[in-house]
Amino acid sequence: MSHKPGTLTGHLGREPARYHGAVSTPVYRVSTFLMPDLETLEDGTAPYVYGRRGTPTSESFTTAINALEQGAATVVTPSGLAAITTAILAVCRAGDHLLVSDSAYFPTRNFCDRVLARYGVQTSYFDPCIGNGIDALFRSNTRAIFCESPGSLTFEIQDIPAIADVAHRRGASVLMDNTWATPLYFQPLAYGVDLSIQSVTKYIGGHSDLMMGYVCANPSHAERLTHTHGDLGLFASADDLFLALRGLRTLSRRLPVHEQNGLKLARWFSARPEVTRVLHPGLDSDPGHAIWKRDFKGACGLFAIELKPLSHAALAAFMDGLKLFGMGWSWGGFESLITPAHIVRTARPWPGDGTVVRVHAGLEDVDDLIDDLGQGFERMARLL
Ligand SMILES: *Cc1c(COP(=O)(O)O)cnc(C)c1O
């Protein structure tokens, strides 16, 4: 496949000739596929057998993802979190030990600490910047390493090839939540990851109107992934699959705008006296910048800032009056968002003492976003 991503995302998984020339694969709302005869019913050779096991709409999506990720099998789930839990369940069994990055998405930690623990899988957390030092944390029963790079809220970049190298020498699997970069800006499987996880809810959906996830496996993990997914009874809705495909068609054109707007906001924040630190791996000054530059093709629009310690009233004065930034717990849509970040760390304490605020740069004109934030700082100043 020699075409560039901007071409691929427009064409992958489309077969208009199968659908009367319709450019996009239609929404197949179906539970029951009728079989032509008893033999086909019994031998299971029909291309589609039951709604949960795959439809033309889901096949269109998974075909596109397998090509983008260069993977052997993709499964779809009703949310990104369900993709995370499916990937973990595909590799762990009772008695195993799992290593999870300390800056993983918080609900990932809840699943490990509350659900996995009940089924006899122990989790320990590691410094996201540990690199090949992860070797020292291995136990005889360590089954898998769960990475997320950059990490949620604090954006540490992980040395995935170094971690994967140690894991594979020790016979463990590597799982990675790649929602921040999407398969266009980082290719987990090419860097040694076995199961690549994506919250489709974010950039692939891109319009804040669907919940969905996927896991894509390399050949050695394809069978355990598809069996676990099937046994758990997971799938995604026909409408959400359709919207995910629609989002995918413009992903390669939206991401560079998110990236440019995000970098421009990050640089602007860096020069503000109210800001003590900007957490964005695309900035030269960021501790993860060298590895990010080595491994990633770009940055999305999500990053964080740390404000000098301030009162809750001053923070509210800044945030409440913003006209273009919404306050909501998601990201990856066309619109800009801002939320305070609550950082939980158990492997290594978070060094900052200020208020961390997460920013999502949407597709608006960035100068308008800067004006909006500047007015916010003026309101804040009156209360400092
Ligand atoms: C939002 C998010 C998820 C979960 O996705 P949902 O679709 O909301 O379940 C997983 N990982 C990261 C990094 C996220 O930000």
The ligand as a Tripos MOL2 file, in Angstrom:
@<TRIPOS>MOLECULE
LIG
   15    15     1     0     0
SMALL
NO_CHARGES

@<TRIPOS>ATOM
      1 C1        -11.5450    9.0740   26.3220 C.3       1 LIG1
      2 C2        -10.4050    8.1400   26.4110 C.ar      1 LIG1
      3 C3        -10.6130    6.7670   26.4500 C.ar      1 LIG1
      4 C4        -11.9750    6.1450   26.5710 C.3       1 LIG1
      5 O1        -12.7550    6.2980   25.4630 O.3       1 LIG1
      6 P1        -14.3660    6.2470   25.5870 P.3       1 LIG1
      7 O2        -14.7670    6.1020   24.1870 O.co2     1 LIG1
      8 O3        -14.7630    7.5190   26.2450 O.co2     1 LIG1
      9 O4        -14.7090    5.0470   26.4220 O.co2     1 LIG1
     10 C5         -9.5040    5.9590   26.4420 C.ar      1 LIG1
     11 N1         -8.2610    6.4490   26.4260 N.ar      1 LIG1
     12 C6         -8.0270    7.7680   26.4110 C.ar      1 LIG1
     13 C7         -6.6220    8.2470   26.3940 C.3       1 LIG1
     14 C8         -9.0920    8.6570   26.4130 C.ar      1 LIG1
     15 O5         -8.8540    9.9650   26.4650 O.3       1 LIG1
@<TRIPOS>BOND
     1     1     2 1
     2     2     3 ar
     3     2    14 ar
     4     3     4 1
     5     3    10 ar
     6     4     5 1
     7     5     6 1
     8     6     7 2
     9     6     8 1
    10     6     9 1
    11    10    11 ar
    12    11    12 ar
    13    12    13 1
    14    12    14 ar
    15    14    15 1
@<TRIPOS>SUBSTRUCTURE
     1 LIG1         1 GROUP 0 **** ****
